[in-house]
């Protein structure tokens, strides 16, 4: 499954980049994130940053270990998580558009086990709609945060 959402924000991309890369404080930005625990912090930059993120997902708390796998400053970063028989990859990117910034989030989940592949096949449409809704909410939270700053 792969889904993408984006939102236009009336702020410079550097402001949005600063917010989306402030992983340690993202629970103050994104309402569904309850807690963040940094597990590994690189000496410089964010590439390789690893953290445990606890979110409220579908009415329940869920924790995932995530890490940054790829990054180009002020353009995009990719994160990876491996859980529940799947690999999850998320890309956050910023791009200037007519004085505003387009913030995009692409999420993909790839089942690794036969059982998870079967569940995904049966529930795929429902899961995809729920993920789009959750990603849009995250982007709205980020927009609200940076536009109020």
Secondary structure, 3 states (H helix, E strand, C coil): CEEEEEEEECCCHHHHHHHHCCHHHHHHCCCCEEEEEEEECCCCCCCCCEEEEEEEECCEEEEEEEEEEEEECCCEEEEEEEECCEEEEEEEEEEEECCEEEEEEEEEEEECCHHHHHHHHHHHHHHHHHHHHHHHHHHHHHHHHHHHC
